[in-house]
Amino acid sequence: MKRLLALLLLLPLAAAAKTPVEADILDRITDPHSPYYYTGLWMRYTNGDRTLTDEDYHYLYYGYAYQEAYKPFATNPDLEQMLILMSGVDPDKVDRETLEDLIRTARAAFERDPFSPKILNVLTFAYEQAGDKQQAEAWAARMNGVVRAIVGSGDGWTQHAPRHILMFDHANDIMAAEGLAHNKARIISRTVEVMPLISPIFVEGKKRKGVYFDFGRIYRNKPEGYTYKRDRTWQFNNLKPRTYK
């Protein structure tokens, strides 16, 4: 089946990466007088404010690592249930009962992982299929804002300019968003992994064999003795919500 995605244009290749700087992020999100004060940003995000800028999303995404709700090693049973529901969905014909179950389950999964591109994509799709254009537009805006924040954190083509993620699954989603087929991730340092491409590509005249991601933030709150087991992979295949511009 044709690969189906719904993303706005990502950052231009020539755009300068905005690498997250911890001192800057912490200073901005904790200052009540800052436009990036986290309480305000979070309210705008959860309320579906479509005026949030790429700069806002930068502080929203990376600022989440400092929130009590950020628990990258916690299980997300609603995400698993969402994936089960999606596995039986025909994107060209979804019944109302299935849509209601999908929306309810995906919104519950969102509570545990509010910046998951796959969850945001499913919610965009579900509301679009349900005929709720306003909600579909809001979830699509969230999805695209998060994807641009991650893609904008580094070009990803070298170990020294990785893209920064808050969840391992976010790396899989970014690869899917860019249509990059890859093999199993390989850890190459204490904080960086590489997603080897199945077929190397040329970017600005240079042959690229993989995309690098910085996962260092994930391990800051790692429970004692915890061993991480990756969730089964699910990407954006077989899903085509409308792209809103």
C-alpha positions in Angstrom: 0.0 0.0 0.0 1.1 3.5 -0.7 3.0 5.1 2.2 0.7 7.7 3.8 1.9 10.7 5.8 0.5 14.0 6.9 3.1 16.6 7.8 3.7 20.2 6.9 7.0 21.1 5.3 9.8 20.5 7.7 12.7 22.9 8.3 14.6 23.9 5.2 17.9 22.0 4.8 19.8 25.2 5.0 18.2 26.3 8.3 20.4 26.6 11.3 19.8 24.0 13.9 18.6 25.2 17.3 20.4 22.8 19.6 18.7 22.7 23.0 20.9 24.3 25.6 19.9 23.2 29.1 20.7 26.4 31.0 18.7 28.5 28.4 15.7 26.1 28.5 15.6 26.0 32.3 16.0 29.8 32.6 13.2 30.5 30.1 10.6 28.0 31.3 10.9 28.9 35.0 10.8 32.6 34.6 7.2 33.8 35.1 8.0 36.9 33.0 9.3 34.9 30.1 7.1 34.2 27.0 8.3 30.6 27.3 7.2 30.2 31.0 6.1 26.6 30.9 2.8 26.9 32.7 1.6 29.3 30.0 3.1 27.3 27.1 1.5 24.1 28.4 -1.9 25.7 28.7 -1.7 26.9 25.1 -0.5 23.6 23.9 -3.2 21.5 25.6 -5.9 24.0 24.5 -4.9 23.6 20.9 -3.5 27.1 20.3 -2.5 27.1 16.7 -0.5 30.4 17.1 2.3 28.6 18.8 5.6 29.2 17.0 8.5 26.9 16.3 10.4 28.8 19.1 7.5 28.0 21.4 7.6 24.3 20.4 11.3 24.2 21.1 10.8 25.2 24.7 7.6 23.1 25.0 9.3 19.9 23.9 12.6 20.2 25.6 11.1 22.0 28.7 9.0 18.9 29.2 12.1 17.0 30.4 11.9 19.2 33.6 8.3 18.5 34.4 7.2 16.0 37.0 5.0 14.3 34.4 8.0 13.4 32.3 8.5 9.7 32.9 10.2 8.2 29.9 10.4 4.7 31.4 6.8 4.4 32.5 4.6 2.0 30.6 1.8 3.4 28.4 -0.9 0.7 28.2 -3.2 3.1 26.3 -0.6 3.5 23.6 -0.5 -0.3 23.2 -4.3 -0.4 23.0 -4.3 2.4 20.4 -1.9 0.4 18.3 -4.1 -2.6 18.5 -7.1 -0.6 17.4 -5.1 1.0 14.5 -4.0 -2.4 13.3 -7.5 -3.3 12.4 -8.5 0.1 10.9 -9.2 0.6 7.2 -8.1 4.2 6.7 -10.6 4.6 3.9 -13.6 3.4 5.9 -13.8 3.6 9.7 -17.1 3.1 11.6 -18.2 5.5 14.3 -17.8 3.1 17.2 -14.2 2.4 16.3 -13.5 6.1 15.9 -14.9 6.8 19.3 -12.8 4.0 20.9 -9.7 5.2 19.0 -10.2 8.9 20.1 -10.8 7.9 23.7 -7.7 5.6 23.8 -5.4 7.9 21.9 -6.3 10.8 24.2 -5.5 8.7 27.2 -2.2 7.7 25.7 -1.5 11.4 25.0 -1.8 12.1 28.8 1.3 9.9 29.3 3.3 11.0 26.2 1.9 14.4 25.1 4.6 14.9 22.4 4.4 11.5 20.6 4.1 12.2 16.9 2.4 8.9 16.3 -0.3 9.6 19.0 -0.8 13.1 17.6 -1.0 11.7 14.1 -3.7 9.1 15.1 -5.7 11.8 16.8 -5.5 14.0 13.7 -6.7 11.1 11.6 -9.5 10.1 14.0 -11.0 13.5 14.3 -10.7 14.0 10.5 -12.6 10.8 9.9 -15.2 11.9 12.5 -15.8 15.1 10.6 -14.5 17.4 13.4 -12.3 19.7 11.3 -11.4 22.1 14.1 -10.0 19.3 16.3 -8.3 17.7 13.4 -6.5 21.0 12.6 -5.5 21.5 16.2 -4.0 18.0 16.5 -2.2 18.3 13.1 -0.7 21.6 14.3 0.6 19.9 17.4 2.1 17.1 15.4 3.8 19.3 13.0 5.1 21.6 15.7 6.7 18.7 17.6 8.2 17.2 14.5 9.8 20.6 13.5 11.2 21.0 17.0 13.0 17.7 16.9 14.2 18.0 13.3 15.3 21.6 14.1 17.5 20.4 17.0 20.3 19.1 14.8 20.8 18.0 11.2 21.2 14.4 12.4 23.8 13.5 9.9 26.7 13.2 12.3 27.3 12.1 15.9 28.2 15.7 16.7 24.9 17.2 15.4 22.3 14.7 16.5 18.6 15.3 16.8 17.5 15.4 20.4 14.6 13.2 21.6 12.7 12.7 24.9 11.4 9.2 24.0 13.1 6.5 22.0 9.9 6.0 20.0 10.1 9.7 18.8 13.2 8.8 16.8 11.2 6.1 14.9 8.4 8.6 14.3 10.8 11.2 12.9 12.3 8.6 10.5 8.9 7.6 9.4 7.9 11.3 8.9 10.8 11.8 6.6 10.2 8.6 4.7 13.6 7.1 5.8 13.6 3.3 6.0 16.1 2.1 8.6 17.5 -0.9 10.4 17.6 -1.3 14.2 19.1 1.6 16.1 22.7 1.2 17.3 24.0 2.9 20.4 27.4 4.5 19.7 28.0 6.5 22.9 26.5 7.2 26.3 24.0 9.6 24.8 23.8 9.0 21.1 22.3 6.3 18.9 22.3 6.0 15.1 19.5 4.8 12.9 21.3 3.1 10.0 19.5 3.7 6.7 18.6 0.7 4.6 19.7 2.6 1.5 22.2 5.5 1.9 21.1 8.8 0.6 23.0 11.9 -0.7 22.4 15.1 1.1 24.1 18.3 -0.3 26.5 16.1 -2.2 27.5 13.9 0.8 26.6 10.3 1.2 24.7 9.7 4.5 24.3 6.2 5.9 22.3 7.0 9.1 20.6 9.5 11.2 21.9 10.3 14.8 19.7 11.0 17.8 20.7 12.2 21.3 18.8 10.3 23.9 20.7 11.6 26.9 17.6 13.3 28.5 15.8 9.9 28.7 18.3 8.5 31.2 18.5 11.5 33.6 15.6 10.0 35.6 16.4 6.3 35.0 15.1 4.2 37.9 17.7 2.2 39.8 18.3 -1.2 38.1 15.8 -0.5 35.3 16.4 -2.2 31.9 14.6 -0.5 29.0 12.8 -2.6 26.5 11.7 -0.9 23.4 8.1 -0.9 22.4 7.2 -2.6 19.2 7.6 -0.4 16.2 4.6 1.4 14.7 4.9 4.2 12.2 2.6 6.4 10.1 1.9 3.7 7.5 -1.7 3.3 6.4 -2.8 6.6 7.8 -3.6 9.7 5.9 -5.1 12.6 7.8 -5.4 15.9 5.9 -2.5 18.3 6.0 -3.7 21.7 7.1 -2.0 24.9 5.9 
